[in-house]
Amino acid sequence: MADPPFEVATSDGVLHGHTAGRGAPALLLHGGPGVPDYLEGCAAELANLFTTIRYTQRGTAPSTVGPPYTIESHMEDAVAVLDAFELEQAWVIGHSWGGHLALHLAAAHPERFHGIVCVGTVGAFPEPLATLHENLRRDLAGDERARIAEIDEREEAGELTEGDVLERQAILWPHYFFDPATAPGQLTDTIGLECLLETSRSIEEHFELGALAGNLRKRVRMPALFAHGMADPLPVESSVDTAKHIRKARVARIPRAGHYPWIEQPGFLNRMLRGLIAQL
């Protein structure tokens, strides 16, 4: 049975999403940016712990909200979803870029969240993203490496197309997993190119400002869990170094898992969160 859908109208369009599970409310934020929501499997893993609320972020169908594509506008959407459900507080659970967005939300609106969970997150510092870039390309075959280099050059020249991004993602996809040979099919096959490029630019601008880590240290007093696959091409330091700036943060390293631990190690994230909730 499909998870019940919902719509949240904003001044710029409509956000489309789904709810599932039972328990304390939790806002789920998918990665990307510029892709549709793919967290159905993660929501199912947490269904006995939370009532999950997940939506496709602006810039990608079926949501119809368009630009601007900034961290600030994405935060406004997340708060609009909480308000639409009349939630004064909820947990926030983010994967990859969604974890980065969750960190900004926790720092900007700490009163709205019981706790924060970041899974394979882009943290408060830019250096791990460069390592991610290198790790994904490390084990490519010669022809794959050449094609990726061509696409990367097109991106640097400002000539990147949606087809380029999808082709690059298809080549790199298996290398997000502990065992690339057994990687599942891709979770998404569309991309909002403008959203991807503009949101990425906003992330870079915030990295240059360097304020996120300080804001986390000053403003975030809620429990925080960073769950990170030990085979994630995004290095675990992305979580570890960010967690040091949150007083009540813990880091859970997930063995034999890459960037999507609920796929490769089903049940692990549930157990980690169950333990955190029990301590609270």
Secondary structure as GFF3:
##gff-version 3
##sequence-region A 1 280
A	DSSP	beta_strand	5	10	.	.	.	ID=ss1
A	DSSP	beta_strand	13	21	.	.	.	ID=ss2
A	DSSP	beta_strand	24	29	.	.	.	ID=ss3
A	DSSP	alpha_helix	40	45	.	.	.	ID=ss4
A	DSSP	beta_strand	50	55	.	.	.	ID=ss5
A	DSSP	alpha_helix	71	84	.	.	.	ID=ss6
A	DSSP	beta_strand	90	95	.	.	.	ID=ss7
A	DSSP	alpha_helix	97	108	.	.	.	ID=ss8
A	DSSP	three_ten_helix	110	112	.	.	.	ID=ss9
A	DSSP	beta_strand	113	119	.	.	.	ID=ss10
A	DSSP	alpha_helix	127	138	.	.	.	ID=ss11
A	DSSP	alpha_helix	142	156	.	.	.	ID=ss12
A	DSSP	alpha_helix	162	172	.	.	.	ID=ss13
A	DSSP	three_ten_helix	173	176	.	.	.	ID=ss14
A	DSSP	three_ten_helix	180	182	.	.	.	ID=ss15
A	DSSP	alpha_helix	193	209	.	.	.	ID=ss16
A	DSSP	alpha_helix	212	219	.	.	.	ID=ss17
A	DSSP	beta_strand	224	229	.	.	.	ID=ss18
A	DSSP	alpha_helix	237	243	.	.	.	ID=ss19
A	DSSP	beta_strand	249	254	.	.	.	ID=ss20
A	DSSP	alpha_helix	261	264	.	.	.	ID=ss21
A	DSSP	alpha_helix	268	279	.	.	.	ID=ss22
###
